[in-house]
């Protein structure tokens, strides 16, 4: 009879293991999915120095990575149980709505248009749109000086179009899939400037300080949020709580000083995370 008991126990374990994941669906709250699986898939950028970057030895480092890791920890998911997935400005909404990722921490500016598709927690950082230029281009002093010049941004992002609409109607827009492509073209003299958020540009200056500079005259305000699936109120509230804790504990500033501080970028004050 003992073998029957053992067989029955084994079958129960197999059945329980097989049923576990089916109890969690993509429509469940982030909180439910984290607690039920002890795992999260996080969408980050792989190409933003100082913010989120995959190193040559396969590690993921940067301020956004630290934010995501802290949030996951507050949801009960250890760093080793995070799967990092690359997301880009062109795919962030699709990655969330398709269930490819559980949340996005990827220099993701909170906008009313995006709120129609996804939900946001935060903000966890504020910055402003700026210009990256060669140090040999002292005559580019702001977006209004870009008429007749070539301005680069990435596919699926809006900063370059905003420059044309608001400041320089005669600017020539150039798009590449990634910001490193824009920076390479800038160093090669194929374009005249790169535009996106100043904190992103600062990471590239830190790599080539003798060749590049940020103009340093931000002309917008961008608030970075953590992207979640739309209508996940429980998840948004939990992530908001985690961001507040990261700020109050000092981990937020320590991460910024370690990852962004070396670039010389002027760090902003912590944002106010309001009740949703």
Secondary structure in CASP SS format (residue, H / E / C, confidence):
PFRMAT SS
TARGET T0000
AUTHOR 0000-0000-0000
METHOD secondary structure of the structure
MODEL  1
X C 1.00
X H 1.00
X H 1.00
X H 1.00
X H 1.00
X H 1.00
X H 1.00
X H 1.00
X H 1.00
X H 1.00
X H 1.00
X H 1.00
X H 1.00
X H 1.00
X H 1.00
X H 1.00
X H 1.00
X H 1.00
X H 1.00
X H 1.00
X H 1.00
X H 1.00
X H 1.00
X C 1.00
X C 1.00
X C 1.00
X C 1.00
X C 1.00
X C 1.00
X H 1.00
X H 1.00
X H 1.00
X H 1.00
X H 1.00
X H 1.00
X H 1.00
X H 1.00
X C 1.00
X C 1.00
X E 1.00
X E 1.00
X E 1.00
X E 1.00
X E 1.00
X C 1.00
X C 1.00
X E 1.00
X E 1.00
X C 1.00
X C 1.00
X C 1.00
X E 1.00
X E 1.00
X E 1.00
X C 1.00
X C 1.00
X C 1.00
X C 1.00
X C 1.00
X E 1.00
X E 1.00
X C 1.00
X H 1.00
X H 1.00
X H 1.00
X H 1.00
X H 1.00
X H 1.00
X H 1.00
X H 1.00
X H 1.00
X H 1.00
X H 1.00
X H 1.00
X C 1.00
X C 1.00
X C 1.00
X C 1.00
X H 1.00
X H 1.00
X H 1.00
X E 1.00
X E 1.00
X E 1.00
X E 1.00
X E 1.00
X C 1.00
X C 1.00
X C 1.00
X C 1.00
X C 1.00
X H 1.00
X H 1.00
X H 1.00
X H 1.00
X H 1.00
X H 1.00
X C 1.00
X C 1.00
X C 1.00
X C 1.00
X C 1.00
X E 1.00
X E 1.00
X C 1.00
X C 1.00
X C 1.00
X C 1.00
X E 1.00
X C 1.00
X C 1.00
X H 1.00
X H 1.00
X H 1.00
X H 1.00
X C 1.00
X C 1.00
X E 1.00
X E 1.00
X E 1.00
X E 1.00
X E 1.00
X E 1.00
X E 1.00
X E 1.00
X E 1.00
X E 1.00
X C 1.00
X E 1.00
X E 1.00
X E 1.00
X E 1.00
X E 1.00
X E 1.00
X C 1.00
X C 1.00
X C 1.00
X C 1.00
X C 1.00
X C 1.00
X C 1.00
X C 1.00
X H 1.00
X H 1.00
X H 1.00
X C 1.00
X C 1.00
X C 1.00
X C 1.00
X E 1.00
X E 1.00
X E 1.00
X E 1.00
X E 1.00
X C 1.00
X C 1.00
X C 1.00
X C 1.00
X H 1.00
X H 1.00
X H 1.00
X H 1.00
X H 1.00
X H 1.00
X H 1.00
X H 1.00
X C 1.00
X C 1.00
X C 1.00
X C 1.00
X C 1.00
X E 1.00
X E 1.00
X E 1.00
X E 1.00
X E 1.00
X C 1.00
X C 1.00
X H 1.00
X H 1.00
X H 1.00
X H 1.00
X H 1.00
X H 1.00
X H 1.00
X H 1.00
X H 1.00
X C 1.00
X C 1.00
X C 1.00
X C 1.00
X C 1.00
X E 1.00
X E 1.00
X E 1.00
X E 1.00
X E 1.00
X H 1.00
X H 1.00
X H 1.00
X H 1.00
X H 1.00
X H 1.00
X H 1.00
X H 1.00
X H 1.00
X H 1.00
X C 1.00
X C 1.00
X C 1.00
X C 1.00
X E 1.00
X E 1.00
X E 1.00
X C 1.00
X C 1.00
X C 1.00
X C 1.00
X C 1.00
X C 1.00
X C 1.00
X E 1.00
X E 1.00
X E 1.00
X E 1.00
X E 1.00
X E 1.00
X E 1.00
X E 1.00
X C 1.00
X C 1.00
X C 1.00
X H 1.00
X H 1.00
X H 1.00
X H 1.00
X H 1.00
X H 1.00
X H 1.00
X H 1.00
X H 1.00
X H 1.00
X H 1.00
X H 1.00
X H 1.00
X H 1.00
X H 1.00
X H 1.00
X H 1.00
X C 1.00
X H 1.00
X H 1.00
X H 1.00
X H 1.00
X H 1.00
X H 1.00
X H 1.00
X H 1.00
X H 1.00
X C 1.00
X H 1.00
X H 1.00
X H 1.00
X C 1.00
X C 1.00
X C 1.00
X C 1.00
X C 1.00
X C 1.00
X C 1.00
X C 1.00
X C 1.00
X C 1.00
X C 1.00
X C 1.00
X C 1.00
END
